[in-house]
Amino acid sequence: MSLGRYLSRGFRLVISAILLAVLLTRLDLGDMGRFLGRADLRLVAVTLVAVFFDRCLMAGRWIILLEALGIRAPRARVVKIFFLSTFFGSFLPTGIGGEAVRALSFSRLTSKGVESVASVAMDRLLGMLSMLLTGLGAFILSYGVYRHPALLGTVSALSVVAVALLVVLLSPSLHDWILKRFGTCERGWKGRVRRGIEAMGRYRARPGVLALVLLMSIGVQVLRVFQAYFLSEAMDLGTPLVYFFCFVPLILIITMLPISVSGLGTTNLAYVALFAPVGMDPDGAFVLSILILALGVIGNLPGGLIYAIEGFSSTKSAEEHQGNHGKLRSASLL
C-alpha cells in the first residue's frame, strides 16, 4: 500500500474517532442503554425484512442495466457478484470500493470490462439521483410543516447537478464528438472510451429502462426511510415519519462521503444534528444511527456467506471453470 493510501486511511480513522468522541462526551450512555433495552423486537424484525427487500431491488436494477446493454449472464451468478461486492465494499476505504469490486468481478465473468463499468456507473448515478429526488420531494411536500430553506436549497442544487451529469453522459452530441475523435479504435484507452460511449448510447436508446431503474432506486430509498422509522418506533422515539423522508436520503449521501471509515462518525453526527432539533432525544438519535450502520453490515452479510462457501468462483468465466475441471480430471487419472 502506498504512502498516500496510508495517509488517506489514517485521515478517515482520525475523523471518525474525533466525531465519535465529541458525540459521546455530550451524550448519556445510560440513556442509550435504556433506549436499546426497550426496543420492540417485532419492529426490529420488520426492519430486517425491509433490508432484505431493498437488497433485492438493488440487485434487480443492476441486472436490468446489464441486460439493457445486451449482456447475458446467469442471473444467480450476477446476484452473487452483487452481494460479494457489498460485503467487500464494507471494508474498503473509499466510497466506491464496492462498485469497483462489482465491476471487476463481472468483467472477469463476461470479459465485458468496459460495459461492466458503464452499468455500475449508471447504477451509481441513478441511485444518487433517487436519494436526492426522494429528499427533494419530501422537503417540498412537507414545507408547510418543516421550513428549512438552506437544506431545501442544498438538496435542490445537488439534484440539478445530478440531472445535469446524467444529461451529459447521455448527450448525443458529446457521443458523436468522442466517436469521431477516436474513430474505430479497438485497443488501448481510446478503444475503452469508445466502447464506454457506445454503452451510454445504448442506454440513451432505452429511456424506459432508465426510468424503471430510477423508480426501483426510489423504492430502495423509501425502504431505507422506513427502516430508520421502524427502528425509531421500536425505541419509541416518537418522531413523525415526514422528518425521516426529509433527512434519511440526505444522511445516506453524507454516509457515502469518503471522509470517514464506513460512515462512522459522520452518520452519527448527521442523525443527531438533524433529528434532535425536531424533537428526537439526542441519545436516541445516536443509538438510532448506530443501529442503522449495523443494518448496513447485516444487509451485506450474505456476501460474506457466499465468499465463505465458494470464494470468488461466481466470478469465473465458463472457460476458467472448464480449465479447473480439466485439471482436476487429469489429476484424478494420475
SULURQUI-V44423 format. One record per residue. N is the residue number from 1. RES is the residue in one small letter. PHI is phi in whole degrees, 0 to 359 (999 if undefined). PSI is psi in degrees with one decimal (none if undefined). D_FIRST is the distance of its C-alpha to the first C-alpha in whole Angstrom. Layout:
BEGIN
N,RES,PHI,PSI,D_FIRST
N,RES,PHI,PSI,D_FIRST
END
This chain:
BEGIN
1,m,999,135.2,0
2,s,286,163.4,4
3,l,300,-38.5,7
4,g,300,-40.0,8
5,r,291,-38.6,6
6,y,299,-43.7,7
7,l,294,-40.1,10
8,s,296,-44.9,11
9,r,294,-40.5,11
10,g,297,-39.7,13
11,f,299,-43.8,15
12,r,295,-40.4,16
13,l,299,-43.2,16
14,v,296,-45.1,19
15,i,300,-48.0,21
16,s,299,-44.9,21
17,a,296,-42.8,22
18,i,295,-47.9,25
19,l,297,-42.8,26
20,l,295,-40.7,27
21,a,296,-43.6,28
22,v,298,-43.8,31
23,l,295,-44.4,32
24,l,292,-30.1,32
25,t,287,-19.2,34
26,r,259,-6.1,37
27,l,246,168.1,37
28,d,254,111.7,39
29,l,297,-33.3,38
30,g,296,-42.9,41
31,d,297,-38.4,42
32,m,301,-43.5,38
33,g,298,-37.2,40
34,r,292,-38.1,43
35,f,298,-43.1,42
36,l,294,-39.9,40
37,g,295,-27.2,43
38,r,260,11.4,45
39,a,296,136.2,43
40,d,279,111.5,45
41,l,292,-23.1,43
42,r,293,-42.5,45
43,l,291,-32.3,43
44,v,297,-41.0,40
45,a,295,-40.4,41
46,v,299,-39.3,42
47,t,298,-41.4,38
48,l,295,-35.9,36
49,v,297,-41.1,39
50,a,297,-36.1,38
51,v,297,-43.0,34
52,f,301,-44.9,35
53,f,291,-35.1,37
54,d,291,-33.8,34
55,r,292,-37.1,32
56,c,297,-42.8,34
57,l,297,-40.9,35
58,m,296,-43.7,31
59,a,295,-40.7,31
60,g,296,-39.8,35
61,r,292,-33.1,34
62,w,292,-40.4,31
63,i,301,-42.7,33
64,i,298,-43.0,36
65,l,295,-38.4,33
66,l,294,-47.2,32
67,e,290,-23.7,36
68,a,293,-22.2,37
69,l,269,3.2,35
70,g,82,15.7,37
71,i,265,119.4,34
72,r,248,128.1,36
73,a,213,155.0,34
74,p,305,123.0,35
75,r,298,-33.4,35
76,a,299,-38.8,34
77,r,287,-34.5,31
78,v,296,-42.4,30
79,v,297,-40.6,30
80,k,297,-41.5,28
81,i,297,-40.7,25
82,f,301,-47.9,26
83,f,290,-35.5,26
84,l,300,-41.6,23
85,s,292,-37.8,21
86,t,293,-36.8,22
87,f,294,-51.6,21
88,f,287,-26.3,17
89,g,296,-23.5,17
90,s,294,-23.5,19
91,f,251,-5.6,15
92,l,275,145.1,13
93,p,287,-22.5,12
94,t,265,162.7,14
95,g,289,-14.0,18
96,i,243,18.6,18
97,g,300,-44.2,15
98,g,296,-39.0,18
99,e,295,-37.2,20
100,a,296,-42.9,17
101,v,298,-41.3,17
102,r,296,-47.6,21
103,a,296,-43.6,21
104,l,294,-41.2,19
105,s,294,-43.1,21
106,f,289,-34.3,25
107,s,293,-31.6,24
108,r,292,-36.4,23
109,l,290,-39.5,27
110,t,244,-9.1,29
111,s,62,25.9,27
112,k,247,65.0,28
113,g,297,-47.1,24
114,v,294,-45.7,26
115,e,296,-36.0,28
116,s,298,-45.7,26
117,v,297,-40.6,24
118,a,298,-42.0,27
119,s,294,-41.4,28
120,v,292,-39.4,25
121,a,296,-43.2,26
122,m,293,-39.2,29
123,d,299,-43.6,29
124,r,295,-45.0,26
125,l,294,-45.3,29
126,l,293,-33.5,32
127,g,296,-44.2,30
128,m,297,-43.4,30
129,l,298,-38.0,33
130,s,295,-38.0,35
131,m,300,-47.7,33
132,l,294,-43.7,35
133,l,293,-36.7,38
134,t,296,-45.9,39
135,g,294,-41.5,38
136,l,297,-45.0,40
137,g,300,-40.6,43
138,a,294,-43.2,43
139,f,298,-42.1,43
140,i,292,-47.3,46
141,l,291,-27.8,48
142,s,256,15.6,48
143,y,296,-27.0,48
144,g,289,-24.0,52
145,v,265,-41.9,50
146,y,230,103.7,47
147,r,260,114.5,47
148,h,216,84.7,44
149,p,304,-35.5,44
150,a,294,-46.2,41
151,l,293,-41.5,39
152,l,299,-43.3,41
153,g,296,-40.6,40
154,t,296,-48.4,36
155,v,295,-38.1,36
156,s,297,-45.9,39
157,a,296,-43.0,37
158,l,295,-35.0,34
159,s,295,-41.7,36
160,v,297,-41.6,37
161,v,298,-44.7,34
162,a,296,-42.7,33
163,v,296,-41.8,36
164,a,298,-40.5,36
165,l,296,-41.1,32
166,l,296,-42.0,34
167,v,297,-41.8,37
168,v,296,-44.9,35
169,l,297,-29.4,33
170,l,259,7.3,36
171,s,293,121.9,38
172,p,298,-37.9,40
173,s,294,-40.1,41
174,l,295,-43.3,37
175,h,300,-45.9,37
176,d,298,-42.1,40
177,w,297,-43.9,38
178,i,291,-41.9,35
179,l,294,-36.9,37
180,k,293,-37.0,39
181,r,291,-40.8,37
182,f,263,-6.8,35
183,g,58,-129.7,38
184,t,250,30.3,37
185,c,303,131.5,34
186,e,251,-22.1,32
187,r,240,167.3,29
188,g,72,-172.9,26
189,w,292,-29.3,25
190,k,294,-39.8,29
191,g,294,-37.8,30
192,r,293,-40.9,27
193,v,298,-43.5,28
194,r,299,-44.0,32
195,r,292,-34.1,31
196,g,295,-41.7,29
197,i,294,-39.6,32
198,e,297,-36.9,35
199,a,296,-42.8,33
200,m,295,-34.1,34
201,g,297,-36.7,37
202,r,294,-36.4,38
203,y,294,-39.4,37
204,r,299,-32.4,39
205,a,280,-4.6,42
206,r,235,62.4,41
207,p,299,-30.8,42
208,g,297,-37.3,43
209,v,295,-45.5,40
210,l,297,-39.3,38
211,a,296,-41.3,41
212,l,297,-45.0,40
213,v,296,-38.9,37
214,l,296,-41.4,37
215,l,296,-40.4,40
216,m,296,-37.8,38
217,s,294,-39.7,35
218,i,297,-37.3,37
219,g,300,-39.2,38
220,v,299,-44.4,35
221,q,295,-40.1,35
222,v,298,-42.3,39
223,l,298,-38.7,38
224,r,290,-34.2,35
225,v,299,-46.1,37
226,f,291,-30.7,40
227,q,301,-47.6,37
228,a,296,-40.4,37
229,y,294,-43.3,40
230,f,298,-42.3,41
231,l,295,-37.4,39
232,s,297,-44.8,41
233,e,293,-33.6,44
234,a,299,-32.8,43
235,m,263,6.3,43
236,d,57,46.7,46
237,l,280,-22.0,44
238,g,73,24.2,47
239,t,267,130.6,45
240,p,300,150.4,46
241,l,299,-32.9,45
242,v,302,-35.2,45
243,y,291,-30.8,42
244,f,292,-38.8,40
245,f,294,-33.2,40
246,c,287,-42.2,40
247,f,264,-38.1,37
248,v,299,-45.3,35
249,p,301,-38.4,34
250,l,294,-40.1,33
251,i,294,-36.8,31
252,l,299,-38.4,29
253,i,292,-41.5,28
254,i,298,-40.4,27
255,t,300,-33.2,25
256,m,282,-13.6,23
257,l,296,133.2,22
258,p,279,54.5,18
259,i,239,3.9,19
260,s,215,176.4,19
261,v,268,106.3,17
262,s,54,31.8,19
263,g,82,0.1,22
264,l,296,133.1,23
265,g,93,-59.4,25
266,t,293,-44.3,25
267,t,297,-44.3,27
268,n,297,-44.0,29
269,l,296,-40.9,30
270,a,297,-43.1,31
271,y,298,-45.9,33
272,v,293,-44.3,35
273,a,293,-33.8,36
274,l,270,-40.0,37
275,f,273,-30.7,39
276,a,300,-41.7,41
277,p,295,-17.5,43
278,v,257,17.3,44
279,g,109,-7.4,45
280,m,284,138.1,43
281,d,300,128.2,42
282,p,303,-38.6,39
283,d,296,-41.5,38
284,g,294,-38.2,39
285,a,296,-37.7,37
286,f,293,-44.1,34
287,v,298,-41.5,35
288,l,300,-41.4,35
289,s,296,-37.3,31
290,i,295,-42.7,30
291,l,295,-36.3,32
292,i,295,-42.5,31
293,l,296,-37.9,27
294,a,295,-36.1,28
295,l,300,-40.1,30
296,g,300,-41.6,27
297,v,295,-44.0,25
298,i,298,-41.4,29
299,g,296,-23.3,29
300,n,266,-5.4,25
301,l,297,-32.9,26
302,p,305,-34.1,28
303,g,295,-37.1,25
304,g,294,-37.9,24
305,l,294,-42.5,27
306,i,299,-43.7,27
307,y,295,-39.3,24
308,a,295,-33.4,25
309,i,277,-44.7,28
310,e,227,8.9,27
311,g,61,-135.8,23
312,f,257,26.2,23
313,s,296,-23.5,26
314,s,295,-21.7,27
315,t,268,-3.4,25
316,k,281,140.7,26
317,s,286,168.1,29
318,a,300,-37.0,32
319,e,296,-40.9,32
320,e,294,-41.5,29
321,h,298,-42.2,31
322,q,295,-38.9,34
323,g,296,-43.6,32
324,n,294,-38.3,31
325,h,295,-39.0,35
326,g,296,-39.7,36
327,k,295,-42.7,34
328,l,295,-39.7,35
329,r,294,-41.4,39
330,s,296,-40.3,39
331,a,295,-34.9,37
332,s,290,-22.3,40
333,l,274,-14.0,43
334,l,284,none,42
END
